[in-house]
Amino acid sequence: MEIESVQCECCGLKEDCTQDYISEVKGKFDGKWLCGLCSEAVRDEVNRGNKKAFGTSVEEAVMAHMSFCGKSKSNPAVRVADGMRQMLRRISGDLSSTPPSTSKKYARSASTKLY
């Protein structure tokens, strides 16, 4: 099995995966490779859309998530952390809390640098 480095088409995060896995993921998301977090966000969007009268296709959910990721200009690792925080808030039902940009409860120290 050959390992290949692949980059998420939404957030830009790079992962090392087998070609079989890459093909499987691309097959699920209209030929686009998505990292685990972005693929979960797209699935969540499709599931929420199915509860509406008209539903949301996978293609629409991928495009919406790509647009969301494109609006954020930060490092991919920071976006992954923000996405995890948002996903945990959604799971806990705490979507009414303040957005991360206005929250001062958690902050990165000046000595912490990702890259």
N, C-alpha and C positions, 0 to 999 in steps of 0.2 A: 504494500500500500504506500503510495507516494503522498507526502504531505505538501500542501501548497499554501502560500500566504495569500489571503484574500481580504479585501477591504469592503466594509459595509457601505452600500450606496446611499444610505441615509445619513449616518453620523460620522463615517470615515474611520471607525475603529477597525484595526487589523487583527485577524485571527489566523491561526494555522489549522487547516482542516484537510481531510481527505477529499479527493476529487469526487467520490461518490456522494459525500455529505454536501459538498458545494452544489452538485447537480440536483440533489433532492431539495435543498432550500430554494434554489432558483426555480424549480418546477412549481413550488408552492406560491411563489411571489412574482409571477409574470416575468420570469427571466432575470430578476434582480436578486442579488445576494444581500441578505440582511443579517446582522449580528443577532445574537439571542435576544437581547433587550428590545431591539427594534422590531423583531419578528413578533415578540409578545405584545408590543404596543399595537401592531397592525392587527393581530388576532383579536385583541380587546376591542379595537375600533370596529371590526367586522361584527363581533358579537353584540356590541351596543347598537350597531346599525340594524341588525336583524330584529331588534325589538321595536324598531320604527315601522311605519306602514310600508315604506319602499325599500328598506334595507340598504346595506352598503356592500359593494362588491370589493373583492380583494384588491383589484386595481385602484379603486377610489381610495381605499384605506392606505395603500402604499403611497400614493401620491400625496395624500393629506399628511402622512407622517414625514415624508421627504420634505415637504414644505415647512413643517414644524421644525425639523432638524436644520434646515437651511437658514432659518431665522436666528438661530443661535450661533454665535461666532467664536465660542470658547473651545478649548481643547477637548477632543473626543472623550478623554477620561473624565473630565468635569461633567460633560453632558450625560455620560453613563451614570454618574453619581446622582445628578439631578433627576434623571429618568427613574432611577431606583427609588429615590425619595418620593417622587410623584406617584409611582406605582404603589408604594407602601401606604401613602395617604389615601389613595383610592380604595385599596383593600380594607383599610381601617375605617373608611367612611368619613375621613377628616379632610374633605376637599375645601371646606370653608376657611381653613387656616390661611394665614397670610402667605403670599407668594414668596419664593426663596429670595428674590431680589430685595424685598423689604424686611425680611426676617433677620434679626441680629442675634438670635439665640445660638446659632452655630456659625463659626467663622474660621477661615483658614489663617493660621499664624503667618506672620511675615517671613519666617524662616522656612516654611514649607513651600516647596516649588515642585511642580510636576515635571516640567521640562525646561 
